[in-house]
Amino acid sequence: MRDLIKDTHRNTVPYTSNDPDLWDALIDVDGYDSNGDKKIRLIYTDTETAAEPYDQGNCQYWNREHL
């Protein structure tokens, strides 16, 4: 499995950068609610929250390590 993934997946997503990074990818993966608002599903509470703003070290919003 490791070799197949390594050989067939060429695109990487940087953890943090000024270009699209992991924050952007996570928002894109979770998608939108029925109103068209960007949402993120939190796994510990099984709830949705607004995708933006996201936590940048102040622990007020969602955190990319907990999705």
Z-matrix of the N, CA and C atoms (Angstrom, degrees):
N
C 1 1.448
C 2 1.532 1 109.89
N 3 1.331 2 116.09 1 -45.36
C 4 1.463 3 119.99 2 -179.43
C 5 1.526 4 110.61 3 -57.57
N 6 1.332 5 116.55 4 -46.82
C 7 1.466 6 120.33 5 -178.73
C 8 1.523 7 111.69 6 -63.72
N 9 1.316 8 117.24 7 -40.81
C 10 1.463 9 120.62 8 178.85
C 11 1.527 10 110.69 9 -62.40
N 12 1.303 11 116.61 10 -45.64
C 13 1.469 12 119.69 11 178.92
C 14 1.526 13 110.63 12 -64.10
N 15 1.314 14 116.47 13 -45.21
C 16 1.466 15 120.44 14 -179.74
C 17 1.527 16 111.61 15 -61.56
N 18 1.340 17 116.73 16 -40.07
C 19 1.462 18 120.74 17 -176.69
C 20 1.525 19 113.82 18 -77.99
N 21 1.314 20 118.41 19 -25.37
C 22 1.463 21 120.21 20 -173.41
C 23 1.520 22 114.77 21 -107.60
N 24 1.297 23 119.10 22 -11.96
C 25 1.467 24 121.91 23 -178.98
C 26 1.522 25 109.29 24 -108.77
N 27 1.303 26 115.20 25 109.82
C 28 1.463 27 120.54 26 -174.95
C 29 1.525 28 113.59 27 -101.51
N 30 1.309 29 117.75 28 -23.75
C 31 1.458 30 120.19 29 -176.17
C 32 1.520 31 110.77 30 -86.02
N 33 1.310 32 115.97 31 134.93
C 34 1.455 33 120.75 32 175.81
C 35 1.523 34 108.55 33 -118.19
N 36 1.303 35 115.51 34 153.13
C 37 1.455 36 121.87 35 178.98
C 38 1.524 37 107.35 36 -117.17
N 39 1.332 38 117.64 37 118.71
C 40 1.466 39 118.71 38 179.06
C 41 1.528 40 111.29 39 -66.20
N 42 1.321 41 115.36 40 147.28
C 43 1.458 42 120.51 41 179.78
C 44 1.525 43 110.71 42 -61.54
N 45 1.307 44 116.82 43 -48.40
C 46 1.462 45 122.21 44 177.64
C 47 1.521 46 108.51 45 -145.55
N 48 1.320 47 116.06 46 132.70
C 49 1.462 48 121.00 47 176.10
C 50 1.517 49 108.56 48 -163.94
N 51 1.323 50 115.84 49 175.41
C 52 1.462 51 119.80 50 175.81
C 53 1.524 52 111.26 51 -81.13
N 54 1.326 53 116.91 52 -19.15
C 55 1.457 54 122.36 53 175.52
C 56 1.524 55 107.67 54 -87.70
N 57 1.317 56 117.36 55 178.25
C 58 1.467 57 117.15 56 175.53
C 59 1.528 58 110.76 57 -52.14
N 60 1.321 59 114.95 58 133.47
C 61 1.461 60 120.81 59 -177.31
C 62 1.522 61 109.61 60 -137.00
N 63 1.317 62 116.63 61 -163.51
C 64 1.461 63 121.20 62 -176.09
C 65 1.529 64 112.42 63 -60.59
N 66 1.333 65 117.92 64 -37.94
C 67 1.468 66 120.08 65 177.05
C 68 1.535 67 109.78 66 -55.87
N 69 1.330 68 116.35 67 -49.11
C 70 1.465 69 121.36 68 -178.61
C 71 1.528 70 111.32 69 -63.30
N 72 1.327 71 116.38 70 -42.20
C 73 1.466 72 120.24 71 -179.24
C 74 1.526 73 111.22 72 -63.79
N 75 1.313 74 117.90 73 -42.48
C 76 1.467 75 120.73 74 -179.96
C 77 1.524 76 111.47 75 -64.65
N 78 1.308 77 116.70 76 -38.72
C 79 1.467 78 120.03 77 177.78
C 80 1.528 79 109.21 78 -65.24
N 81 1.320 80 117.69 79 -42.67
C 82 1.466 81 120.94 80 179.98
C 83 1.523 82 111.94 81 -65.73
N 84 1.310 83 117.81 82 -36.90
C 85 1.462 84 121.34 83 -177.73
C 86 1.527 85 111.40 84 -67.76
N 87 1.312 86 118.07 85 -43.52
C 88 1.466 87 119.99 86 -177.62
C 89 1.517 88 112.04 87 -74.58
N 90 1.302 89 117.55 88 -31.29
C 91 1.453 90 120.08 89 171.95
C 92 1.513 91 116.27 90 85.73
N 93 1.320 92 114.14 91 -146.50
C 94 1.456 93 122.06 92 -169.54
C 95 1.525 94 110.14 93 -125.96
N 96 1.332 95 116.20 94 154.04
C 97 1.457 96 119.71 95 174.17
C 98 1.529 97 109.48 96 -86.63
N 99 1.321 98 116.91 97 -175.75
C 100 1.465 99 121.02 98 -176.37
C 101 1.531 100 113.17 99 -65.88
N 102 1.331 101 117.79 100 -18.00
C 103 1.466 102 121.79 101 177.21
C 104 1.527 103 112.44 102 -89.78
N 105 1.341 104 117.30 103 -2.69
C 106 1.458 105 120.93 104 -178.37
C 107 1.517 106 113.50 105 86.52
N 108 1.344 107 117.73 106 8.26
C 109 1.464 108 121.31 107 177.85
C 110 1.527 109 109.93 108 -83.94
N 111 1.329 110 116.88 109 141.49
C 112 1.459 111 120.89 110 177.46
C 113 1.527 112 108.92 111 -70.85
N 114 1.330 113 116.00 112 129.72
C 115 1.464 114 121.62 113 -178.85
C 116 1.519 115 110.63 114 -131.14
N 117 1.320 116 115.57 115 156.15
C 118 1.453 117 124.59 116 175.37
C 119 1.527 118 107.19 117 -125.32
N 120 1.346 119 117.44 118 135.52
C 121 1.466 120 120.90 119 176.36
C 122 1.522 121 108.18 120 -93.40
N 123 1.322 122 116.03 121 123.10
C 124 1.464 123 122.72 122 178.45
C 125 1.525 124 108.37 123 -87.59
N 126 1.331 125 117.32 124 125.82
C 127 1.464 126 119.61 125 -172.36
C 128 1.524 127 113.40 126 -76.34
N 129 1.316 128 119.16 127 -30.11
C 130 1.463 129 119.59 128 -177.07
C 131 1.522 130 112.37 129 -74.21
N 132 1.309 131 116.95 130 -32.52
C 133 1.466 132 120.11 131 -179.42
C 134 1.521 133 112.63 132 -106.54
N 135 1.343 134 117.71 133 -6.66
C 136 1.453 135 123.71 134 -176.84
C 137 1.524 136 110.99 135 50.99
N 138 1.317 137 114.62 136 46.92
C 139 1.462 138 121.60 137 177.94
C 140 1.518 139 109.22 138 -127.74
N 141 1.324 140 115.29 139 164.67
C 142 1.459 141 120.80 140 175.03
C 143 1.521 142 109.21 141 -104.76
N 144 1.318 143 114.75 142 149.11
C 145 1.456 144 121.27 143 176.19
C 146 1.526 145 107.94 144 -140.39
N 147 1.306 146 116.05 145 162.27
C 148 1.466 147 120.52 146 178.32
C 149 1.527 148 109.44 147 -59.53
N 150 1.330 149 116.40 148 137.92
C 151 1.464 150 121.13 149 -179.12
C 152 1.528 151 112.20 150 -69.86
N 153 1.302 152 116.16 151 -29.87
C 154 1.468 153 120.44 152 179.97
C 155 1.515 154 108.79 153 -130.68
N 156 1.295 155 118.67 154 134.81
C 157 1.465 156 127.12 155 6.60
C 158 1.526 157 111.39 156 -80.28
N 159 1.316 158 115.70 157 161.18
C 160 1.457 159 121.15 158 175.28
C 161 1.517 160 109.01 159 -117.45
N 162 1.340 161 114.97 160 163.63
C 163 1.466 162 121.00 161 -174.38
C 164 1.521 163 111.63 162 -70.50
N 165 1.304 164 116.23 163 128.64
C 166 1.462 165 121.07 164 175.26
C 167 1.525 166 109.42 165 -121.84
N 168 1.324 167 115.08 166 44.41
C 169 1.450 168 119.96 167 176.37
C 170 1.512 169 114.67 168 101.88
N 171 1.329 170 118.76 169 -1.07
C 172 1.456 171 119.85 170 -178.02
C 173 1.528 172 113.32 171 -104.11
N 174 1.334 173 117.40 172 -0.67
C 175 1.470 174 123.50 173 175.34
C 176 1.528 175 113.27 174 58.86
N 177 1.307 176 118.17 175 30.13
C 178 1.461 177 120.83 176 178.49
C 179 1.520 178 112.16 177 -101.12
N 180 1.312 179 117.32 178 -22.33
C 181 1.463 180 121.12 179 -173.55
C 182 1.522 181 109.43 180 -125.52
N 183 1.324 182 116.82 181 -167.39
C 184 1.468 183 118.72 182 -179.76
C 185 1.523 184 111.16 183 -71.47
N 186 1.323 185 114.58 184 158.43
C 187 1.453 186 122.25 185 -171.58
C 188 1.527 187 109.17 186 -126.11
N 189 1.296 188 119.60 187 130.05
C 190 1.466 189 122.32 188 -174.57
C 191 1.531 190 113.14 189 -63.96
N 192 1.322 191 119.31 190 -21.66
C 193 1.459 192 121.20 191 178.98
C 194 1.533 193 111.98 192 -76.52
N 195 1.308 194 118.09 193 -9.80
C 196 1.457 195 120.77 194 -173.82
C 197 1.513 196 113.09 195 -117.00
N 198 1.326 197 116.95 196 27.98
C 199 1.466 198 120.86 197 176.64
C 200 1.499 199 109.87 198 -105.12
